[in-house]
Amino acid sequence: MLSLSHAQYCAAALNIAGMSRILQSRITTLATRFICIALLASLYTVTSAIAAPDDDFLAARDAFNAHNSARLDQYAAKLQNHLLAPLVQYWQLTLNIDNAQPDEVQTFLSKNSDSYLSDRLRIDWLKSLGRQQRWELFQAQYPQLVNENNEITCYQLQARLTRFPTDLSPLNEAKSLWFSGSDLPASCNPVFERLADEKLLSVDDVFARLRLALEVGNVSVARYITQYLPPPYQSSLKALESVAENPARFLEKHLPDLTLRGARELTLFAVYRIARTDPDNAISHWEPIKTRFSTEDQAYVSGQIALYLARRHAPNALTWYGYAKGAPLNDLQLSWKARASMRVQDWPNLLAAIDAMTESEQRRTEWRYWKARALKASNHAVTANEIFLQISRETNFYAQLANEELGAVIGPVPITYKPTEMDVNTAAAMPAFQRALALFRLNMRLEAIREWLWTIRTADDKQLLAAAELARRNDLYDRSINSADRTQQLHDFSLRYPAPHLETMQTYTKPLDLDDAWVYGLVRQESRFVTLAKSSVGASGMMQLMPATARWVAKKMGMKGFHAGVVNQLETNFALGTYYLKHVQDILSGNAVLATAAYNAGPGRARRWQDNNPMDAAAYIESIPFNETRDYVKKVMSNSAYYAARFGNSLTSLKKRIGIIPGKRSKPEDFSDEP
């Protein structure tokens, strides 16, 4: 096939796209002109041949989205030899899944085992078989499922109970599902009803789940749960919705008969419902009535109030955690007890909180790191260093800090293996990767990413790096990063931390005196260098600017002709994003951590999370109330250290890079003009 560079040369030579005199002089004979015309015609023919099937494929997708089976079948007949034919066939099957013939489904599953579509279709089929109670077929397919979910799990429990009615062991598994504050699929209801019929669901079990639902504000789930209670309990919970709507009015109007368990639960719910937004107000409502409740209930409410005080960084949070002594605090409550403790360097309380967490929670890197910090501060350096050493083998924010606690600083980014051309060519020849690349080309990113992830799920380090290099060569930096990030022994950090468009970016960072490593660390986290990235809340471009922020910055910069459509343009996005990043850094004491938090959550919040006194930056970051922002700041600052090493900057420890968070200014900044 004619390469694009040749075609461009001929086009330029023929004055098709602005002929220059230099190129025109190279065409010296009429024969050469005819050759170029022939080549361009050939390219047009090939391009048209590719475009036509792609158009048919996109039309097939539209037919699927419109649930138009007849039209989909018409396009499927044209696309039998298309690279993406399996996706079209999946659409056909899934539109008619309730009537699909087993042999037809089995044939598709066998032929497409290398694609995520096989597991997707098996999920769809299992749900259909479960709805139709075709348990024999269901049980034959269930063991081959890769990605399970609660809906299918409950169908599987139904199947077992149907096949062996006297075997109640599935109900033990069902009971573990029961204890959830979330809404569970309808397929679980028959299993829960069987639990109740067998007298394996006690009143205490029902109230326990009721509390779980109310703690996370799932009132509709709580209402569903009440049907498993005897009628007297149900009647005392009738005011559930009105309490959720206005808990203060419920407490102030008149208290119900607190001898009834349902009434007590409603009252407790009203108190911690208020605490979610105003813990001090909740305390004022709770103090006059708390003696009318058991010691256990008092400790329970104290634990709820303590959680919301800690999330607001209130100075009395640990006091209320003290009142909650004896209550069975969950991991969320304990994590915020730990965060409240680290902010004031109360090491005994921090250790107690971590030690009370579930084993799985204690294994999280952040709690291992902070346990080591607390042990070191408590003169147990040997034990602390053992933990730091274990963490240091990882490649994340806390691993970097642990390394520095042991005296090491990140050096040049490591490259322990470079994929060979044969490695990359082998990956490129795989139909699954070819399908993924085709889907990316058609801007079907969700399907493309699913195909990519399925293909690398069992890859070894060499295969992962080959996939990462293949993605890089196709400018799919997000897939390159994702693939390279997964390696365990062999690494290429240049693929984990790419720096596309560096010269273009520097035209904006240098005049603003912004640290390139920090900016690239932020862009890597924001968009993974996807130019047209758009978040679920509407942020756009590589630097993920919200529409209001983009307009505000454009006005501040005096940008002419600004409109929403230009935000995704590379240079405009860089100009707006770097300007705003510099702006929030300047108004927040020049501190990179505060500016990073502000870029994600707004400068007002970043300032609100400061203490009145200077504090440890790692403690500030770990105690950010928003999960997304907390994770974001950790990753941006960790990324920036790796980028600094990649760019050959003088070695700066991450601990020095994040520094100390200054205390709040005595005169608060006015952020009313901020977007």
MOGI-V561457 format. One record per helix or strand. SS is the DSSP state (H for helix, E for strand). FROM is the first residue (numbers start at 1). TO is the last residue. If there is no record, write none. Layout:
((SS FROM TO) (SS FROM TO))
This chain:
((H 4 13) (H 21 26) (H 30 65) (H 69 78) (H 85 95) (H 97 99) (H 102 111) (H 116 132) (H 135 142) (H 150 163) (H 169 178) (H 186 197) (H 203 215) (H 219 228) (H 231 235) (H 240 245) (H 247 253) (H 261 275) (H 279 287) (H 290 292) (H 295 311) (H 317 323) (H 331 343) (H 347 356) (H 359 362) (H 365 377) (H 381 392) (H 397 405) (E 415 415) (H 421 428) (H 431 441) (H 445 456) (H 461 473) (H 477 484) (E 492 492) (H 493 496) (H 502 512) (H 516 527) (E 534 534) (E 540 540) (E 545 545) (H 547 557) (H 564 566) (H 570 587) (H 592 601) (H 603 608) (E 615 616) (H 617 622) (H 627 646) (H 654 658) (E 660 661))
